[in-house]
Amino acid sequence: WAQVSRKELNRIAKELTSHSISITGKGTFKDEFVTCGGVSLNSVNTKTMESKSVPGLFFAGEILDIDGITGGYNFQSAWSTGWHAGNAIGNLACEEAA
């Protein structure tokens, strides 16, 4: 990403944020499920979502061993861990570029 021009980054950002999604409802209860298992939270820095044993490897979402009830909590976990991982990766990229 360090070699991508600001103009190209702006184009990518515009492309990623210019779409809208209409939500018309939710599935029936039988369509909802939760996964379990995955990468243990003990092996991840939960502030950055970076692997404690493999520097530069980040995890987010359902790859992590986080169990929860249905109803959107797994989405919130995915969004939150993704946000933390994305920020950490962005900070790492800025540090490497400096």
Sine and cosine of phi, psi and omega as CSV:
sin_phi,cos_phi,sin_psi,cos_psi,sin_omega,cos_omega
0.00,0.00,-0.37,0.93,-0.03,-1.00
-0.90,0.44,-0.44,0.90,-0.04,-1.00
-1.00,0.01,-0.11,0.99,-0.02,-1.00
-0.98,0.19,0.75,-0.66,-0.03,-1.00
-0.94,0.35,0.38,-0.92,0.03,-1.00
-0.86,0.50,-0.62,0.78,0.01,-1.00
-0.88,0.48,-0.69,0.72,0.01,-1.00
-0.93,0.38,-0.64,0.77,0.06,-1.00
-0.88,0.47,-0.66,0.75,0.05,-1.00
-0.90,0.44,-0.63,0.78,0.04,-1.00
-0.90,0.44,-0.70,0.72,0.01,-1.00
-0.90,0.44,-0.71,0.70,0.01,-1.00
-0.87,0.49,-0.68,0.73,0.01,-1.00
-0.89,0.45,-0.68,0.73,0.00,-1.00
-0.89,0.46,-0.66,0.75,-0.04,-1.00
-0.96,0.29,-0.44,0.90,-0.09,-1.00
-0.95,-0.30,0.02,1.00,-0.09,-1.00
-1.00,-0.03,0.06,1.00,-0.05,-1.00
-0.98,-0.20,0.53,-0.85,0.09,-1.00
-0.87,-0.50,0.48,-0.88,0.00,-1.00
-0.82,-0.58,0.79,-0.61,0.05,-1.00
-1.00,-0.08,0.81,-0.59,0.04,-1.00
-0.99,-0.16,0.83,-0.55,-0.07,-1.00
-0.96,-0.29,-0.02,1.00,0.00,-1.00
0.46,-0.89,-0.23,-0.97,0.03,-1.00
-0.79,-0.62,0.29,-0.96,0.02,-1.00
-0.95,0.30,0.21,-0.98,0.07,-1.00
-0.95,0.32,0.34,-0.94,-0.08,-1.00
-0.81,0.59,-0.60,0.80,-0.04,-1.00
-0.92,0.39,-0.28,0.96,0.01,-1.00
-1.00,0.06,-0.18,0.98,-0.06,-1.00
-0.99,-0.10,0.63,-0.78,0.00,-1.00
-0.42,-0.91,0.23,-0.97,0.00,-1.00
-0.79,-0.62,0.66,-0.75,0.10,-1.00
-1.00,-0.08,0.34,-0.94,0.08,-1.00
-0.64,-0.77,0.28,-0.96,-0.09,-1.00
1.00,-0.01,0.05,-1.00,0.00,-1.00
0.84,-0.54,-0.29,-0.96,-0.04,-1.00
-0.94,0.34,0.82,-0.58,-0.01,-1.00
-0.90,0.43,0.68,-0.73,0.05,-1.00
-0.90,0.43,-0.37,0.93,0.05,-1.00
-0.92,0.40,-0.36,0.93,-0.03,-1.00
-0.99,-0.16,0.18,0.98,-0.06,-1.00
-0.78,-0.62,0.67,-0.74,0.16,-0.99
-0.96,0.27,0.95,-0.32,-0.13,-0.99
-0.95,0.30,-0.15,0.99,0.09,-1.00
-0.99,0.12,-0.47,0.89,-0.03,-1.00
-0.87,-0.50,-0.24,0.97,-0.08,-1.00
0.91,0.42,0.34,0.94,0.03,-1.00
-1.00,0.06,0.63,-0.78,0.07,-1.00
-0.86,0.50,0.68,-0.73,0.06,-1.00
-0.97,0.24,-0.38,0.92,-0.05,-1.00
-0.98,-0.22,-0.30,0.95,-0.01,-1.00
-0.76,-0.65,1.00,-0.02,0.00,-1.00
-0.83,0.55,0.67,-0.74,0.01,-1.00
1.00,-0.01,-0.08,1.00,0.04,-1.00
-0.97,-0.23,0.85,-0.53,-0.07,-1.00
-0.89,-0.46,0.53,-0.85,-0.01,-1.00
-0.82,-0.57,0.51,-0.86,0.08,-1.00
-0.38,-0.92,0.43,-0.90,0.11,-0.99
0.97,0.23,-0.53,-0.85,-0.15,-0.99
-0.97,0.25,0.00,1.00,0.14,-0.99
-0.95,0.31,-0.33,0.94,0.00,-1.00
-1.00,0.07,0.49,-0.87,0.01,-1.00
-0.99,0.13,0.97,0.25,0.05,-1.00
-0.82,-0.57,0.88,-0.47,0.04,-1.00
-0.97,-0.24,0.59,-0.81,0.04,-1.00
-0.37,-0.93,0.22,-0.98,0.04,-1.00
-0.97,0.24,0.29,-0.96,0.01,-1.00
-0.97,0.26,0.11,-0.99,0.01,-1.00
0.93,-0.36,0.30,0.95,0.08,-1.00
0.97,-0.26,-0.14,0.99,-0.04,-1.00
-0.91,0.41,-0.55,0.83,0.05,-1.00
-0.93,0.37,-0.53,0.85,0.09,-1.00
-0.91,0.41,-0.70,0.71,0.00,-1.00
-0.87,0.49,-0.65,0.76,0.05,-1.00
-0.89,0.46,-0.68,0.73,0.01,-1.00
-0.90,0.43,-0.70,0.72,0.00,-1.00
-0.91,0.42,-0.69,0.72,-0.05,-1.00
-0.92,0.39,-0.72,0.69,0.00,-1.00
-0.93,0.37,-0.57,0.82,0.07,-1.00
-0.90,0.44,-0.64,0.77,0.03,-1.00
-0.89,0.45,-0.73,0.68,0.00,-1.00
-0.90,0.44,-0.70,0.72,0.02,-1.00
-0.90,0.44,-0.70,0.72,0.00,-1.00
-0.88,0.48,-0.68,0.73,0.05,-1.00
-0.89,0.46,-0.69,0.73,-0.01,-1.00
-0.90,0.43,-0.65,0.76,0.02,-1.00
-0.91,0.41,-0.67,0.74,0.04,-1.00
-0.89,0.46,-0.69,0.73,0.04,-1.00
-0.89,0.45,-0.65,0.76,0.03,-1.00
-0.89,0.45,-0.67,0.74,0.01,-1.00
-0.90,0.43,-0.64,0.77,0.03,-1.00
-0.91,0.40,-0.64,0.77,0.02,-1.00
-0.90,0.43,-0.66,0.75,-0.01,-1.00
-0.94,0.35,-0.52,0.85,-0.01,-1.00
-0.97,0.23,-0.40,0.92,-0.06,-1.00
-0.97,0.25,0.00,0.00,0.00,0.00
